[in-house]
């Protein structure tokens, strides 16, 4: 009887071992597939980063090496489908020259969604990689804006959500400190203009000429901001003063991201 009981247990134990071995094999295969998927994504990220670097140079700008991340998992399934959920690109220390004036963007983050690229395009490097939507967020440093205004001692910053200015000005023989805020205007083509119309100075003489001189100073620092051409056909939609600088939000649709300009 004991012999029969032992005989019945052996197949069960063997069956369990087979199932455990099969489960381990599946886990190993899944791990290998995940590694292969990540390697393929890394290759694509390096390829896109190289294309972005070329575009930055072609536009007469400079930046640190682009950082690219291809989102969505698994990546290989997206390759076969020819459509990618999301590609994010980060450019740091972006500088461009416009009419001799340098405009600095410490960072420019680009988010491309629903990107179409055939397998042949990825293999050969020929053809278009098109993003359905592209959104970009960049920061213009206050130091570069102050340099554009070219007034000794002038500083810019954020105060209560507005662009604030402080500057020393000589008015009727007195050295006064002018303070105030600017209105930020975005044109139809995405141009940015600063309009300083709310300026005041403590101790300003109560004379029409003093007020006229202050208004003239306000007009002299009300300028168009010469932004460099943004990559990926981005057009500025919103500008918000932040503690670290002016945050610029831009977007575009149906953009060939491997031939941006």
VENMO-V284289 format. One record per backbone hydrogen bond with DSSP energy under -0.5 kcal/mol. NH is the residue of the N-H (numbers start at 1). CO is the residue of the C=O. E is the energy in kcal/mol with one decimal. If there is no record, write none. Layout:
NH/CO/E  NH/CO/E
//
This chain:
5/1/-1.9  6/2/-2.4  7/3/-1.9  8/4/-1.5  9/5/-1.3  10/6/-1.4  11/7/-0.7  12/8/-0.7  13/9/-2.3  14/10/-2.5  15/11/-2.4  16/12/-2.3  17/13/-2.2  18/14/-2.2  19/15/-2.3  20/16/-2.7  21/17/-2.7  22/18/-2.5  23/19/-2.4  24/20/-2.5  25/21/-2.4  26/22/-2.2  27/23/-2.2  28/24/-2.4  29/25/-2.6  30/26/-2.7  31/27/-2.3  32/28/-2.5  33/29/-2.6  34/30/-2.4  35/31/-2.3  36/32/-2.7  37/33/-2.7  38/34/-2.3  39/35/-2.5  40/36/-2.3  41/37/-2.1  42/38/-2.3  43/39/-2.1  44/40/-2.1  45/41/-2.5  46/42/-2.2  47/43/-2.1  48/44/-2.5  49/45/-2.4  50/46/-1.9  51/47/-1.8  52/48/-2.6  53/49/-2.3  54/50/-1.8  55/51/-1.9  56/52/-2.3  57/53/-1.9  58/54/-2.4  59/55/-1.5  60/57/-1.9  61/56/-2.2  62/95/-2.5  64/92/-2.7  67/90/-2.4  68/66/-0.5  69/88/-2.4  71/69/-0.6  71/86/-3.2  78/74/-1.0  79/75/-2.0  80/76/-2.2  81/77/-1.9  82/78/-1.7  83/78/-1.3  84/115/-3.2  86/71/-0.5  87/112/-2.7  88/69/-2.7  89/110/-2.9  90/67/-2.7  91/108/-2.7  93/106/-2.3  94/105/-2.7  95/62/-2.6  96/103/-1.3  97/60/-0.6  98/96/-0.5  98/101/-2.4  101/98/-2.2  103/96/-2.0  104/102/-0.5  105/94/-3.1  106/139/-0.6  108/91/-2.7  109/137/-3.1  110/89/-3.5  111/135/-3.2  112/87/-3.0  112/110/-0.5  113/133/-2.6  114/85/-2.0  115/84/-2.6  116/130/-3.6  117/82/-2.0  117/115/-0.5  122/118/-1.8  123/119/-2.1  124/120/-2.9  125/121/-2.5  130/116/-2.1  130/128/-0.6  131/255/-3.2  132/113/-1.2  132/114/-1.4  133/113/-1.4  134/252/-2.6  135/111/-2.2  136/250/-2.9  137/109/-2.6  138/248/-2.6  139/107/-1.7  140/246/-2.7  141/104/-1.5  141/139/-0.6  145/141/-1.6  146/142/-2.7  147/143/-1.9  148/144/-1.5  149/145/-1.7  150/146/-1.3  151/146/-0.6  154/151/-2.1  155/166/-2.6  157/164/-1.8  159/162/-2.5  162/159/-1.5  163/182/-0.6  164/157/-3.3  164/162/-0.6  165/180/-2.6  166/155/-2.1  167/178/-2.3  169/176/-3.1  171/169/-0.6  171/174/-2.7  174/171/-1.6  176/169/-3.2  176/174/-0.8  178/167/-3.5  178/176/-0.7  179/200/-2.7  180/165/-1.4  181/198/-1.0  182/163/-2.1  183/195/-2.8  185/183/-0.6  185/193/-2.7  187/185/-0.5  187/191/-3.0  190/187/-1.7  192/225/-0.7  193/185/-2.7  194/223/-3.4  195/183/-2.5  196/194/-0.5  196/218/-0.5  197/181/-0.6  197/195/-1.0  198/181/-1.0  199/197/-0.5  200/179/-2.5  202/177/-0.7  204/201/-1.7  207/205/-2.2  210/207/-0.5  211/207/-1.8  212/208/-2.2  213/209/-2.5  214/210/-2.0  215/211/-2.4  216/212/-2.3  217/213/-1.9  218/214/-2.1  219/215/-2.2  220/216/-1.9  221/217/-1.2  222/219/-0.9  223/221/-0.9  225/192/-3.6  226/224/-0.7  227/225/-1.8  233/230/-0.6  234/231/-1.6  235/251/-2.0  237/249/-3.4  238/249/-1.8  240/247/-2.4  242/245/-2.2  245/242/-1.1  246/140/-2.3  247/240/-3.1  247/245/-0.6  248/138/-3.3  248/246/-0.6  249/238/-3.0  250/136/-2.9  251/235/-1.9  252/134/-1.9  254/132/-2.1  255/131/-2.4  257/129/-2.1  257/255/-1.1  258/129/-0.7  259/256/-1.5
//
